[in-house]
């Protein structure tokens, strides 16, 4: 928001009017946003020409963003000054209830603990990722909605006029609650973007290293709201299957700072002694009541495990390339900008597929702005081939069939090996299957169906290009497949129609063309197995929601047994294959969940 002549100017037009070709135009349900692809720092000479710039952060997990955003010199950022002292690190007991070795309603228990702590005249705070998520805390905590209410709630907690509990939504930074203003912080759900542009990047780069580093920073910022410096202390409860599953994954865990990793390890250690809800309350009391053994254990463990990070100097390559290409684009050097992006995106081991697609799409946009429509289309096809979350090209690339999957046991064990805490995979499973119901959107349901297949050791894909291909394809070992069309939002009373069955038949034709030599079953995920007479669906099958729920339950039994196993990674694969042999989710038994369509 700019100000002119003492009044608010709703649009930052002077900064954008000559550079609209360098901007995104984003349309959401609430706003139309025009924002520059990268900050145009050269529009601020006092910043761009400054002989010295100082960038400061206590929680930045991805310092390559300084290069990408502010056009900083990668060499200088790589040699940043960093404190080796523990003086600024607070004491935090970080617990993840859903990764504990017993089952309970973590949110219900957290609500009870928040009330108990607030009754002790100690600050109790909940941090959720969005306004709608705050509704789950009605009756327990007061929701501070909007800037004015947030400021008033913070001031009331700091001045000790209230102990809450108070709920804040998407406030991962800018909130300082030292001392008794916050002694317990509940953080629920994986952080999301705060602007339409951040939501765009989160959606298109989901699963890639860029977004993982951003999430790591947001999580660091969030858990730091309640303990502000040396001598301060706070208990942090991390709730939500998405957040627990993310942290439990080894690749994500390594993105956190060494202090947070050490505190999570301590929380994991003390959690092993927690056998029921009473034990959980007693464990939290160790920090709240300043138990001497806990305080000494935390200090000693932190001193032993916190040290200088060993960053990868190549982490700046992609950020620097994107920034330099943007600068060249702004200067009218289109060919050089495209060449820089193409070189990094085309390297085999330089970037993940999500980022590769993002860079190709940016190159395609520059080519289009240059008037090179054919080259732009080619680059966009490369972008979409690498990352299906990007813009669909005007002409599609030739389809590349999925490789035939190997043994289910090996595929599931491989996923488990990626988790530092194995129960994190179970949380990932629960997050996925929570969307396999009629209340989920068609997009959510189809993605969950594809993800479920992966979790049980299959190769899966969402396709459906221009009416060709199925909503979801499950590829099984031994050159077999399930061709899945999802009709989960239909009413029970409505049978499968001729048109709907026709979509499945078209998908089958596509499959036969692209997967010669494979056998397949035509399947519709449908509330019932009823079809109209005109549909002629007697040779197709229904995966009813009831049968899908049974498949989910059987999958849960298998994954729970594996997640709770104490076997080594080497032993795990054989054990997994043994369990599959006695499970209904074995690939060649999945047809048992299907029922033929009947006229009705």
N, C-alpha and C positions, 0 to 999 in steps of 0.2 A: 504494500500500500504506500503510495507516494503522497506527499502533501504539497499543495500549491496555493500560494496566497492565503495560507492559514487554514485551508480547507482540505479535506480528504479527496484524493483523486482515485477513483475506483480502479483504474487500469494504469499499469506502468508503461504507458504508451511511448513516451520519449525514448525509453531504453530498447523498445522492440520494433518500432515502426520501420526502421531501415534494415532490419535483419529478420523478418518473418520467415525467410527461407531456412533460418537456423533454429527454428522453434518447433516444438510439438504442439499440436492442438488436441486436447484431451476432453472428452465428453463423458461425464458421469451422471448419475441420477440427480445430483444436487448442484452441479456447476459445469461451466465451460471454461477450461483453463488453457491459456496460452503461456508456455514456459520454454525458455531456451534449452536446447539440447544439453549444453554445458554452460556454466556461468561465463558470460562474456566479460572477463576481468579487464580486458583492454579498454572497456568503456569507462573505467575508473582509473584515470592516470595516477592519482595519488597513491593507489595501491599497486598498479602495474609497474610504475617507475620507482617505487620505494627501494632504496638500496638495501634495506633490511626488513625482513618480515618475521614475525614470531608466531608460531602455531603452538597452542598449548591444549593438552587434553590428558586426563587421568585414566580414561577408559577406552581410548581408540584401539580397536582390534585390527583395523586395516589402514595402515598409514599410507597405502597407495592412493587412498581417496584424497589426500592432500595434494598429490600430484595431479590427479584427474580433475579435481574441482578448482584448484587455485593455480594450476600451471607452475607448481613449485619444481625446483630442480631435484630429480630423483637422488642424485649423489648427496645433496645436503640432507634430504629426508632420511636417507639410509644411515647417516652419521648423526642422528638426532641425540640430544642430551637426554639421558634417562637416569633417574635416581636409583641408586642401589640400596637405599635405606628402607627399612620397614616402618619408619616413623609415621608415614601417612596412611598405612593400611589398617583398617578397622578390624575388630573381631566380629566375625560373622559365622553363625551356625547355620549352614545351608542344608536343608533336608528336602528330599523328594519322596513324599509319602507313597506315591504309586509304584515306586521301585522297591519298596520294602517287601519282606517275605511273608506278608499276610494281607488278606483282602479286606478292605473296609471302604466306606464312603468318605473319601478324603475331604471333599468340600464340606460335608456336614460336620466332620471333626474339626476342620479349620474354623468354621463359624463358632463352634463352642469355645475353642481356644482363644479366638479373638475377643469374645465377650469376657472371658476370665481375665485376660491380660488388661483389657480396658477397665475392668472393675478394680484392678490393683492400682489405678491411676497412672498407667503406663500406656503410651501411645500405641494404637493398633491400626494398621493401614492395609488396604487391599489395592493392588494394582492390576487392572485388567487391560486387554488390548483394544477394546472398542466399547462405545456407549452401550450397545445392546447387551454386552456381556455383564455389565454392571447390574442388570435386572436380577440375575441369579442371587445377588447378595441383599435383595430387599428384605427388610425385617431384621437384618443383622447389622448392616452398616449403612451410613448415610452417603448417598452419591453426590459428589461435588461435580456438577455439570456446568461447563462454561468457565471462562477465565475468571470472572468475578467470584463465583462460588469456590473455585479452586484456591484463589488467593486468600479468601476469607477462611477456608478450612485449614490451609497451611499456617496462617497466622494464629488461629485458635489452638492448633496442636503445639506450635512453638511456644506460645505464651502460657500453655498448660490450662487454658480455659476449657479444653475438652481432651478426652483421650480416645474419642471415636467409639467404635471403629468407623473409619472413613474410606470410601472407595474413590479412586482416581482412575480415569480411562485414558490410555495412551499418553501417559505423562512419565516417560522414561528418563527425562532429564529436566533440569530447571526446578526441581523440588528438593529442598534441603530440610531434612527432619532429624536434626542431631539430638543426642541425649535422650531424655525420657519422652520426647515428642514422637518417637517411634522405636519401640522395643521388639515388636513383631511385625513383619512385613509378609503378606501373602501375595505372591505374584502368580496370576493364573493366565495360562494361554501364551502361545508364541507371539511375540511382538509383530505388529503389522506396520505398514507405512503410515506416515502422518499427512502426506499430501497425495494428490492424484498421480503425480509423477513417480513418487516412491511406490505407490500401489502398482503402477504400470511395470516398473522394474521388478518388483517382487513377483508379479504374475508371470512375466516373460522369462525371467532368469531363475525361476523356482528350481531348487535342487542344485544349482551351480555354486561355485566357490565364491562368486561376488556377493550373492545374497546371503550365503552362510556367514561370511565375514561381517556383513551388516547386522545380521541377527545376533552374532556373538557380541558385537558392540552394544546393541540395544539391551541385551540380557545383562551385560556388565553394568550398564547405566541403571537399569531397573533395580537390581539387587543392591546397588549402592545408595539408594535413596534414604535408607533408614540408619546408616552408620557413616558418619561424616568425619573421618580422620582418626588419628591415634587416640586411644583411650575410650573410644565409643564402641558400643556393641549392639548387636541386633540378631534376632532369629529370623531366618528367611525360609518360608515354605514355598516350594515350587509346585504348582498344581497344573493339571491339564495333560492329557495324553500326548498332545502335540509337543508341548514344551519338554516333558519328561523324555519322550522318544528322541527328540533332537539332541538333548544334552548327553543322553546315554550313548549316542553314536560316537565312535572313537574319533573320526575325522573332524566332527564338530567340536568335541571336547578339547582338541588340541588348538583350536582357534581362540580359546579363552586365555586370559592372562595367567601367568604362573600362580599368582595369589589366589585367584578364583578357583583354579584347578586344585590347588592344595586344600582350599576350604571345602570344595565339593568332595574331595577324597576323605577329609575328616568327617564330613556329614555321612558319607557312605559307611565309614568304619563304625561310627556310633549307631547307625541305623541297623547294623547287623545284630545288635543287642536288643533291638525293639521287636517284641513278639506280639504285642497287642496295643490297643489304644491307650491303656493306662501307662504302658512303658513309653509311648510317644510323648504323652504329657509330662512324664517325669524327665525325659531327655531334654525337652524344651526348657524345663525348669532349671536345668544345670546352668544355662546361660542367663535366664531371667533372674535367678537367685544368686548369681555370681559364685557358683561352685568352684572352689580353689583348684581342684584336680582338672576340671574342664579348662579353666583359664590358663593354667600352666601347660596343659597338653596342646592347646591352640597355639600359644606363643612359641613353644618348642618346635612344633611341626611346621609352622609357618617359616620360622628361621631356617629350618633344614631344607625346605622345598622351594622357597622363592629365590630366584636368581635371575640373572640377565637372560633375555630371550635370544634365540639364535635365528633371526629372520632370514628368509630366502631372498637374496638380492634380486632374483628374477621376478619378484612379486610386483615390481614397478613396470614391467614390460608392457602389459596390456593397458594399464592406466595411462602410461606415457604415450603409447601409440594412439589411443583414443583422443587424448588431449591434443597431440601434435596434428592429427588428422583434422580435428575440428578447427584448429587455428589455420591450417592450410586451406580448408574449405572456406572459412571466413575471408581469407585473403584472395580467393578466386583461383587457387592452385588445385583444381579438381583432380587432375590425373595423379599428382603426387599424393594427395589425400587418400584416394582409392588404393593406390599401390601400397601405402603403409598398412592400411587395414587388411588388405588381401594377403599381405605377407604374413602377418601374425595369425590371422584366422585360418590360413592354409597350413600352418605348421602342425605337425602331427601331435606333438606333446606340449604345445605351448598353453592352450586354454581348454576348458571343458566345452562340451557341445552347446550348452546354453549360451555361454559367452561368445563362442565361435559364431553362432547364429546372429547374435546381437551385433557383432562387428560387421558381418556380411550385410546385414540389413542397413546399417549406417552407410556402408559403402554403396549399396544400391540406391539409397536416397540421394547421396551426393551425385551419383551418375545420372539420376533422373533430373536433378536440379541443373545439371550440366547440359541436359538435352540428349543424353545417350540412353534412349529408352530400351534398346535391345540389351545393352550391357547391364542396365538396371534390372531388367527382368531376370537375367542370368544370375546376378548376385542375389536377388531375392529368392530364387529357387534354391540356391545354395544355403541361404539363411533358414528357409523353412525346412529343408532337408535335415539340418542340424538341430533345429529347435522348433517343434510344432506349435509352440505358444506364440510365435511371431505372426506377422501378417501373411495371409495366404497369397502365393504368387498368382499372377494372372494366368499363367500356363504352368501346369504342374510338371515336376520332374518325374521320370520313370520310377515306378514303384520298386523298392528294394525289399524282397521277402525277408522275414525274420529267420534267423538260423534255428535249426531244430534244437530244442532244449535237450540237455543231458539228464542225468538221473536227478529226480526230485530231491533226494537226500542231500546231494552235493550242492544244489542250488540254495536250499534252505540253510544249510550249514555255512555256506559262503556269506549269506546275509547276517547270520548270527556273529560271525567273526568280525564284522564291522562295528559291533557294539561293545563298548567298554563295560557296560552293565547290561547283561543279556535281557533283563526284563524290559529294557527299552524297546526291544522288538515287539514285545507283547503290547506295549503302549501304542506303538505304531499301528499294530493290527487293530486295536480298539478304536483308534482314530479313523481308520479306513472304514471299518464295518459300521460305524455310527452313521454313515451316509447311505447305507444299503437299506433304505426304507422309502415308503411312498411320499414322505415329507421332503425328501431331498430333491433338488432340481435335477433335470435330466442330465446336465453336464456333471454335477457332483456324483450322481449315481453311476454313470458310465465310467468316470475316472476311478471310483471306488471299486467297481467290478474289475477293471483292468489291474488295479493295485492288489486286489485280493488274489488274483491269479498269480502274480509275482510272488506274493508272500507264501503261497503253497508250492512254489518251485516250478512254475510254468513260464513260458515266454508269452507275453501279451502285448496287445497294441490296440489303440483306438484309431480307427481309420475314417470310414464314411466320407470319402471325397466326392462331392457332386452326385450323391446318391449311389455311388459304387462302394463296395466293401461294407463290412458289418460295422455296427456301433462299436463292438469289442470283439477281438479275436483272441481266443485262448489256443495256443499251440502246445500240443502234448508231445511227450517222447514217442518214438516209434511211428513218426510221420502221421499223426492224427490231430484233429482239431475240433473245437467247438466254435461254431459261427453264431455269435450272440447279438440279438437285437433286444434293446431294452424298452419296455413299455410299463415301467414301474408306477407311473402316476395315473394309470387308468383305474376306474372304479371296478369293484368286484363284479358288479352286475353286467358289465360291458364285455362281450366276448371278442376274441381276435377277429378282425375283419379281413376281407379279401385284399384290400389295399395294404394293410399292415403285413399280411403274409407275403404279399408281392414284394415288399421291401426285402424280406428275408431271402426270397428266391433270387432276386437280383444280386444280393450279397454273396449267395452261393456261387453264382456264375462267375463273379469276380474272383472268388477264392479258387475255383477250378482253373481259371486262366493263370493265376499267379503262383499256385502251389500244385503243380502237376505231380501225380504219384501219391498224394495225400488222401486219406479218408477223412470224412467229416460228418458231424451231426448238426442239423439246423435247429437252433434253440431260440425261443423268445422268453425273456424274463417277463412274466405276466402274472397278474394277481391270481388267475385261475387257469385251468387247462381247457376252458370252454372256447370254441371257435364257431363262427357262422358256417352254414353249409356251403356258401359260396367261396369261403376261404380255402376249402379243400386242403386242410392242414393235417390230414391224418398221418402223413409221413414226417411231420415235424414234431418237435417236443417243447413242452413248457417247463421252465424252471420257475415254479410258483414261489411267491415270497415265503411261504411256509417252508418249502424245500430248501430255499436259499438260506433261511435262518438255520436250518439243520446243518447245512454245509458249513456255515459260519461257526456253529457250536462245535462240530467235529474238528474243524481247523484250530479252534481255540484250545481244545484239549491237547492236540499234538504240540502246538507252539508253547503252551504253558509247561508241558513236560520238558521240552528242550530248554526253555529259558531258566527253569529252576534246576536244571542238571548241573552237577559239579564236575562234569567231565572236561578234559582238556579239549582244545580246538581240534587236535588230531583225532581224538576218540569220538568227537561229536558227530562227524559225518556218518560213521558206521552205525551209531546209535540212532541217528535220525532216519536212516534208510530202514533200520529194523522196525522203528515205530510206524513208518509209512506202510510197510508190508502188512501191518495189522490194523490199518486205518482205512476208513471209507474215502478219504481224500486222495488215495493212490490214483494216479492219472487214469488207469484203465478201469477204475470203479466209479468215476465221476458220473457216468451215465446212469448210475443207480439213483441219482438225485432228480432225474428227469422223468416226466410223465407225458404220455402221448396226448395230443389234443383230441377232444371229442366234441361232437356237435352239441350246441346248447345255446 
